[in-house]
Amino acid sequence: MDAMIKTPVAPSAPRIAREKPLKIKARNVDVYYGDKHAINDLSIDIPDSAVSAFIGPSGCGKSTFLRSINRMNDTIPSCRITGNVEIDGRDIYDKTLDVVQLRARIGMVFQKPNPFPKSIYENVAYGPKIHGLAKNKAELEEIVVTSLKKAGLFEEVKDRLDHSGTSLSGGQQQRLCIARAIAVNPEVILMDEPCSALDPIATARIEELIDELRQNFCIVIVTHSMQQAARVSQLTAFFHLGNLVEVGDTDDIFTSPRDKRTQDYITGRFG
């Protein structure tokens, strides 16, 4: 079999983009909410098997673009998107694309843990049931256990899988939501401020988990914490006033940013 042909990457591209296969490609993306221009002509390449962090002040467009990657903005009547967003070379805004299947490929973890008002087991089993990923009860149980293990939660809850997911601590609830996201075997996991509602100990556990999961997933995280971006990501993109100002290897962005706005934000001059 012929080796996979890899699209050449410009020598000036971030090192991580040259080392890893391309997963998400956005070109000339504009997002409007009614008359408000929320994202302006954004283009970015996001690698697979890595963590990409979106940083920037509130209202700069980072969450808006994150939600464009799994078409969550479709639910907002006033939202209009132009440009091109591809995953594995397929335009996700193609009218023939099944949005339900797309969202099965793209897991989402929100700022505030949002377990279903169901048992821990049912929280994780829900997605695989809906998408028909298990042929029988034994297969479903294997998916649930494996997902909870990957989320670093199984040992803590294995004796109370029938208890409500909402009975867990905040950090455990967030790991349950991550288990729920990975149970449908996605390729991409989007995380919108996943630690902002958590204490430092729970935050550290989630960050360890993100580092473990990046071996098998393309992870994109929105965070207000520059320390968190520096700790968990390999690629960092800085947003300001709806513009993608700068994107590069995380080490480079934090030690030698090319744009003065990036430097000013990182050094605390604004934001």
VOVEX-849826 format. One record per residue (C-alpha): residue number from 1; x, y, z. Coordinates in nm, 4 decimals, padded with zeros to 6 digits. Layout:
<nodes>
+------+----------+----------+----------+
: resi :        x :        y :        z :
+------+----------+----------+----------+
:  NUM :        X :        Y :        Z :
...
+------+----------+----------+----------+
</nodes>
This chain:
<nodes>
+------+----------+----------+----------+
: resi :        x :        y :        z :
+------+----------+----------+----------+
:    1 :  00.0000 :  00.0000 :  00.0000 :
:    2 :  00.1295 :  00.3453 : -00.0851 :
:    3 :  00.2335 :  00.5610 :  00.2061 :
:    4 : -00.0135 :  00.8337 :  00.2953 :
:    5 :  00.0647 :  01.1515 :  00.1034 :
:    6 :  00.1134 :  01.4319 :  00.3522 :
:    7 :  00.0326 :  01.7865 :  00.2498 :
:    8 :  00.3548 :  01.9893 :  00.2618 :
:    9 :  00.3691 :  02.2354 :  00.5495 :
:   10 :  00.5418 :  02.5706 :  00.5119 :
:   11 :  00.8843 :  02.5857 :  00.6799 :
:   12 :  00.7561 :  02.8841 :  00.8783 :
:   13 :  00.4665 :  02.6805 :  01.0229 :
:   14 :  00.4776 :  02.6005 :  01.3952 :
:   15 :  00.7006 :  02.3028 :  01.4752 :
:   16 :  00.4072 :  02.1015 :  01.6139 :
:   17 :  00.2221 :  02.1500 :  01.2828 :
:   18 :  00.5208 :  02.0075 :  01.0970 :
:   19 :  00.5545 :  01.7102 :  01.3325 :
:   20 :  00.1880 :  01.6043 :  01.3569 :
:   21 : -00.0717 :  01.5306 :  01.0878 :
:   22 : -00.3233 :  01.8075 :  01.0222 :
:   23 : -00.6668 :  01.7456 :  01.1761 :
:   24 : -00.8586 :  02.0745 :  01.1483 :
:   25 : -00.8053 :  02.3349 :  00.8783 :
:   26 : -00.9876 :  02.6691 :  00.8805 :
:   27 : -00.9561 :  02.9245 :  00.6039 :
:   28 : -01.0975 :  03.2780 :  00.5873 :
:   29 : -01.3630 :  03.2128 :  00.8508 :
:   30 : -01.5945 :  03.5013 :  00.9408 :
:   31 : -01.8665 :  03.4674 :  01.2037 :
:   32 : -02.1503 :  03.7169 :  01.2451 :
:   33 : -02.4192 :  03.7453 :  01.5123 :
:   34 : -02.6683 :  03.9660 :  01.3346 :
:   35 : -02.4720 :  04.2838 :  01.2601 :
:   36 : -02.1911 :  04.1990 :  01.5014 :
:   37 : -01.8730 :  04.0730 :  01.3333 :
:   38 : -01.7471 :  03.8233 :  01.5959 :
:   39 : -01.4667 :  03.6499 :  01.3998 :
:   40 : -01.2724 :  03.8254 :  01.1267 :
:   41 : -01.1048 :  03.6312 :  00.8420 :
:   42 : -00.9576 :  03.3558 :  01.0597 :
:   43 : -00.7243 :  03.0908 :  00.9168 :
:   44 : -00.5545 :  02.8236 :  01.1291 :
:   45 : -00.4186 :  02.4684 :  01.1093 :
:   46 : -00.4785 :  02.2482 :  01.4154 :
:   47 : -00.2696 :  01.9299 :  01.4483 :
:   48 : -00.3859 :  01.5855 :  01.5547 :
:   49 : -00.2624 :  01.4122 :  01.8733 :
:   50 : -00.1873 :  01.7439 :  02.0406 :
:   51 : -00.3475 :  02.0110 :  02.2587 :
:   52 : -00.4155 :  02.3476 :  02.0971 :
:   53 : -00.5038 :  02.6328 :  02.3343 :
:   54 : -00.7036 :  02.9443 :  02.2427 :
:   55 : -00.6196 :  03.2370 :  02.4703 :
:   56 : -00.7261 :  03.6009 :  02.4803 :
:   57 : -00.9436 :  03.8455 :  02.6762 :
:   58 : -01.3175 :  03.7938 :  02.7253 :
:   59 : -01.5250 :  03.8525 :  02.4138 :
:   60 : -01.2324 :  03.8090 :  02.1750 :
:   61 : -01.3915 :  03.5281 :  01.9716 :
:   62 : -01.2119 :  03.2200 :  02.1012 :
:   63 : -01.5261 :  03.0394 :  02.2262 :
:   64 : -01.7182 :  03.1508 :  01.9173 :
:   65 : -01.4622 :  02.9842 :  01.6936 :
:   66 : -01.4476 :  02.6736 :  01.9152 :
:   67 : -01.8244 :  02.6330 :  01.8747 :
:   68 : -01.7882 :  02.6717 :  01.4997 :
:   69 : -01.5783 :  02.3538 :  01.4894 :
:   70 : -01.8745 :  02.1332 :  01.5861 :
:   71 : -02.1456 :  02.3610 :  01.4422 :
:   72 : -02.2942 :  02.4514 :  01.7798 :
:   73 : -02.3503 :  02.7995 :  01.6391 :
:   74 : -02.6121 :  02.6434 :  01.4098 :
:   75 : -02.8528 :  02.6645 :  01.7039 :
:   76 : -02.8276 :  03.0469 :  01.7149 :
:   77 : -03.0696 :  03.1937 :  01.4556 :
:   78 : -02.8755 :  03.5208 :  01.4146 :
:   79 : -02.5422 :  03.3452 :  01.3548 :
:   80 : -02.3929 :  03.3365 :  01.0055 :
:   81 : -02.0616 :  03.1759 :  00.9117 :
:   82 : -01.8607 :  03.2146 :  00.5922 :
:   83 : -01.5297 :  03.0610 :  00.4932 :
:   84 : -01.4168 :  02.7020 :  00.5203 :
:   85 : -01.3652 :  02.4630 :  00.8141 :
:   86 : -01.2403 :  02.1132 :  00.7335 :
:   87 : -01.1798 :  01.8054 :  00.9458 :
:   88 : -00.9647 :  01.5455 :  00.7712 :
:   89 : -01.0154 :  01.7370 :  00.4478 :
:   90 : -01.3980 :  01.7353 :  00.4616 :
:   91 : -01.5876 :  02.0642 :  00.4790 :
:   92 : -01.7977 :  02.0409 :  00.7961 :
:   93 : -02.0424 :  02.3010 :  00.6613 :
:   94 : -02.1162 :  02.0896 :  00.3526 :
:   95 : -02.4972 :  02.0708 :  00.3277 :
:   96 : -02.4805 :  01.6943 :  00.2673 :
:   97 : -02.2967 :  01.6336 :  00.5958 :
:   98 : -02.4915 :  01.4660 :  00.8778 :
:   99 : -02.4504 :  01.7052 :  01.1728 :
:  100 : -02.5409 :  01.4326 :  01.4253 :
:  101 : -02.2568 :  01.2153 :  01.2963 :
:  102 : -02.0241 :  01.5160 :  01.2940 :
:  103 : -02.0931 :  01.5834 :  01.6607 :
:  104 : -02.0295 :  01.2181 :  01.7412 :
:  105 : -01.6794 :  01.2731 :  01.6008 :
:  106 : -01.6324 :  01.5915 :  01.8036 :
:  107 : -01.6756 :  01.5681 :  02.1802 :
:  108 : -01.7514 :  01.8823 :  02.3800 :
:  109 : -01.6740 :  01.9626 :  02.7441 :
:  110 : -01.8200 :  02.2835 :  02.8854 :
:  111 : -01.7128 :  02.5360 :  03.1457 :
:  112 : -01.9572 :  02.4136 :  03.4088 :
:  113 : -01.9823 :  02.0368 :  03.4551 :
:  114 : -02.3190 :  01.9304 :  03.3153 :
:  115 : -02.3840 :  01.5628 :  03.3891 :
:  116 : -02.7268 :  01.4336 :  03.2926 :
:  117 : -02.9696 :  01.3789 :  03.5845 :
:  118 : -02.9087 :  01.0065 :  03.5452 :
:  119 : -02.6807 :  00.7489 :  03.7047 :
:  120 : -02.3051 :  00.7609 :  03.6511 :
:  121 : -02.3392 :  00.4518 :  03.4304 :
:  122 : -02.6213 :  00.6004 :  03.2217 :
:  123 : -02.4319 :  00.9276 :  03.1722 :
:  124 : -02.1541 :  00.7403 :  02.9930 :
:  125 : -02.3777 :  00.4808 :  02.8248 :
:  126 : -02.6148 :  00.7384 :  02.6726 :
:  127 : -02.4034 :  00.8320 :  02.3682 :
:  128 : -02.3030 :  00.4773 :  02.2692 :
:  129 : -02.6709 :  00.3717 :  02.2975 :
:  130 : -02.7915 :  00.6594 :  02.0769 :
:  131 : -02.5247 :  00.5927 :  01.8125 :
:  132 : -02.5613 :  00.2130 :  01.8223 :
:  133 : -02.1984 :  00.1519 :  01.9193 :
:  134 : -02.2695 : -00.1556 :  02.1325 :
:  135 : -02.4312 : -00.4760 :  02.0071 :
:  136 : -02.5274 : -00.5952 :  02.3533 :
:  137 : -02.5183 : -00.5153 :  02.7231 :
:  138 : -02.1689 : -00.6612 :  02.7709 :
:  139 : -02.0229 : -00.4403 :  02.4975 :
:  140 : -02.1972 : -00.1371 :  02.6432 :
:  141 : -02.0579 : -00.2125 :  02.9879 :
:  142 : -01.7082 : -00.2460 :  02.8408 :
:  143 : -01.7399 :  00.0957 :  02.6731 :
:  144 : -01.8588 :  00.2544 :  03.0002 :
:  145 : -01.5783 :  00.1035 :  03.2077 :
:  146 : -01.3106 :  00.1849 :  02.9491 :
:  147 : -01.4318 :  00.5457 :  02.9174 :
:  148 : -01.4376 :  00.5946 :  03.2948 :
:  149 : -01.0846 :  00.4513 :  03.3162 :
:  150 : -00.9604 :  00.6829 :  03.0403 :
:  151 : -01.1139 :  00.9736 :  03.2308 :
:  152 : -00.9343 :  00.8653 :  03.5480 :
:  153 : -01.2625 :  00.8192 :  03.7332 :
:  154 : -01.3383 :  00.4456 :  03.7412 :
:  155 : -01.1558 :  00.3598 :  04.0660 :
:  156 : -01.3429 :  00.6374 :  04.2469 :
:  157 : -01.6921 :  00.5381 :  04.1301 :
:  158 : -01.6774 :  00.1642 :  04.0467 :
:  159 : -01.8872 :  00.0721 :  04.3533 :
:  160 : -02.1592 :  00.3323 :  04.2888 :
:  161 : -02.2206 :  00.3356 :  03.9152 :
:  162 : -02.5944 :  00.3415 :  03.9887 :
:  163 : -02.5644 :  00.6675 :  04.1884 :
:  164 : -02.6595 :  00.9974 :  04.0281 :
:  165 : -02.3888 :  01.1747 :  03.8304 :
:  166 : -02.4873 :  01.4966 :  04.0033 :
:  167 : -02.3895 :  01.3464 :  04.3418 :
:  168 : -02.0201 :  01.3655 :  04.2493 :
:  169 : -01.7847 :  01.6512 :  04.3372 :
:  170 : -01.7278 :  01.9244 :  04.0786 :
:  171 : -01.3993 :  01.7785 :  03.9606 :
:  172 : -01.5453 :  01.4293 :  03.9401 :
:  173 : -01.8456 :  01.5627 :  03.7486 :
:  174 : -01.6126 :  01.7232 :  03.4943 :
:  175 : -01.4231 :  01.3952 :  03.4522 :
:  176 : -01.7598 :  01.2210 :  03.4114 :
:  177 : -01.8416 :  01.4678 :  03.1327 :
:  178 : -01.5056 :  01.3869 :  02.9708 :
:  179 : -01.5837 :  01.0131 :  03.0010 :
:  180 : -01.9218 :  01.0812 :  02.8403 :
:  181 : -01.7512 :  01.2692 :  02.5560 :
:  182 : -01.4964 :  00.9965 :  02.4816 :
:  183 : -01.7495 :  00.7107 :  02.5094 :
:  184 : -01.8626 :  00.7669 :  02.1488 :
:  185 : -01.4996 :  00.7379 :  02.0331 :
:  186 : -01.4598 :  01.0911 :  01.8960 :
:  187 : -01.1564 :  01.2151 :  01.7052 :
:  188 : -01.1654 :  01.5705 :  01.8413 :
:  189 : -01.2420 :  01.6943 :  02.1942 :
:  190 : -01.3343 :  02.0610 :  02.2381 :
:  191 : -01.3027 :  02.2047 :  02.5892 :
:  192 : -01.4462 :  02.5452 :  02.6731 :
:  193 : -01.2880 :  02.6674 :  02.9996 :
:  194 : -01.3077 :  02.3140 :  03.1476 :
:  195 : -01.1411 :  02.4067 :  03.4779 :
:  196 : -01.2758 :  02.7537 :  03.5530 :
:  197 : -01.5362 :  02.6213 :  03.8009 :
:  198 : -01.2925 :  02.3844 :  03.9751 :
:  199 : -01.0556 :  02.4110 :  04.2700 :
:  200 : -00.6755 :  02.3863 :  04.2158 :
:  201 : -00.6567 :  02.0138 :  04.3034 :
:  202 : -00.9383 :  01.9202 :  04.0624 :
:  203 : -00.7842 :  02.1492 :  03.7991 :
:  204 : -00.4499 :  01.9698 :  03.8282 :
:  205 : -00.6246 :  01.6332 :  03.7828 :
:  206 : -00.8058 :  01.7538 :  03.4699 :
:  207 : -00.4803 :  01.8934 :  03.3294 :
:  208 : -00.3074 :  01.5577 :  03.3863 :
:  209 : -00.5991 :  01.3903 :  03.2112 :
:  210 : -00.5774 :  01.6277 :  02.9129 :
:  211 : -00.2077 :  01.5460 :  02.8814 :
:  212 : -00.2859 :  01.1719 :  02.8795 :
:  213 : -00.5732 :  01.2038 :  02.6297 :
:  214 : -00.3756 :  01.4034 :  02.3726 :
:  215 : -00.1961 :  01.0853 :  02.2666 :
:  216 : -00.5220 :  00.9638 :  02.1090 :
:  217 : -00.7255 :  01.2771 :  02.0391 :
:  218 : -00.7017 :  01.6188 :  01.8824 :
:  219 : -00.7820 :  01.8461 :  02.1778 :
:  220 : -00.8730 :  02.2136 :  02.1503 :
:  221 : -00.9079 :  02.4068 :  02.4747 :
:  222 : -01.0287 :  02.7607 :  02.5405 :
:  223 : -00.8777 :  02.9001 :  02.8596 :
:  224 : -00.8453 :  03.2343 :  03.0373 :
:  225 : -00.5507 :  03.0913 :  03.2288 :
:  226 : -00.2252 :  03.1523 :  03.0479 :
:  227 : -00.0524 :  02.9281 :  03.3008 :
:  228 : -00.2868 :  02.6480 :  03.2026 :
:  229 : -00.2253 :  02.7058 :  02.8315 :
:  230 :  00.1499 :  02.6964 :  02.8967 :
:  231 :  00.1189 :  02.3741 :  03.0975 :
:  232 : -00.1113 :  02.1652 :  02.8793 :
:  233 : -00.0814 :  02.2811 :  02.5168 :
:  234 :  00.1681 :  02.2371 :  02.2374 :
:  235 :  00.0095 :  02.4991 :  02.0082 :
:  236 : -00.1279 :  02.8344 :  02.1270 :
:  237 : -00.3453 :  03.0798 :  01.9367 :
:  238 : -00.3973 :  03.4345 :  02.0680 :
:  239 : -00.7286 :  03.6051 :  01.9863 :
:  240 : -00.8057 :  03.9756 :  02.0227 :
:  241 : -01.1198 :  04.1666 :  01.9186 :
:  242 : -01.2348 :  03.8885 :  01.6868 :
:  243 : -00.8975 :  03.8507 :  01.5185 :
:  244 : -00.6544 :  03.5616 :  01.5378 :
:  245 : -00.3468 :  03.7715 :  01.6121 :
:  246 : -00.0837 :  03.5025 :  01.6385 :
:  247 : -00.0510 :  03.1232 :  01.6425 :
:  248 :  00.2589 :  02.9197 :  01.7147 :
:  249 :  00.4289 :  02.6581 :  01.9275 :
:  250 :  00.3314 :  02.7253 :  02.2887 :
:  251 :  00.6924 :  02.7726 :  02.4013 :
:  252 :  00.7487 :  03.0338 :  02.1306 :
:  253 :  00.4253 :  03.2217 :  02.2008 :
:  254 :  00.5101 :  03.2554 :  02.5693 :
:  255 :  00.8825 :  03.3292 :  02.5368 :
:  256 :  00.9164 :  03.5193 :  02.2102 :
:  257 :  00.5796 :  03.6360 :  02.0694 :
:  258 :  00.6041 :  03.8095 :  01.7332 :
:  259 :  00.3131 :  04.0506 :  01.7821 :
:  260 :  00.3195 :  04.3282 :  02.0431 :
:  261 : -00.0473 :  04.2638 :  02.1304 :
:  262 :  00.0399 :  03.9046 :  02.2243 :
:  263 :  00.3296 :  04.0220 :  02.4362 :
:  264 :  00.1153 :  04.2857 :  02.6079 :
:  265 : -00.1524 :  04.0277 :  02.6912 :
:  266 :  00.0930 :  03.7665 :  02.8191 :
:  267 :  00.2741 :  04.0209 :  03.0362 :
:  268 : -00.0550 :  04.1430 :  03.1843 :
:  269 : -00.0677 :  04.4880 :  03.0249 :
:  270 : -00.4272 :  04.4251 :  02.9208 :
:  271 : -00.6908 :  04.1535 :  02.9349 :
+------+----------+----------+----------+
</nodes>
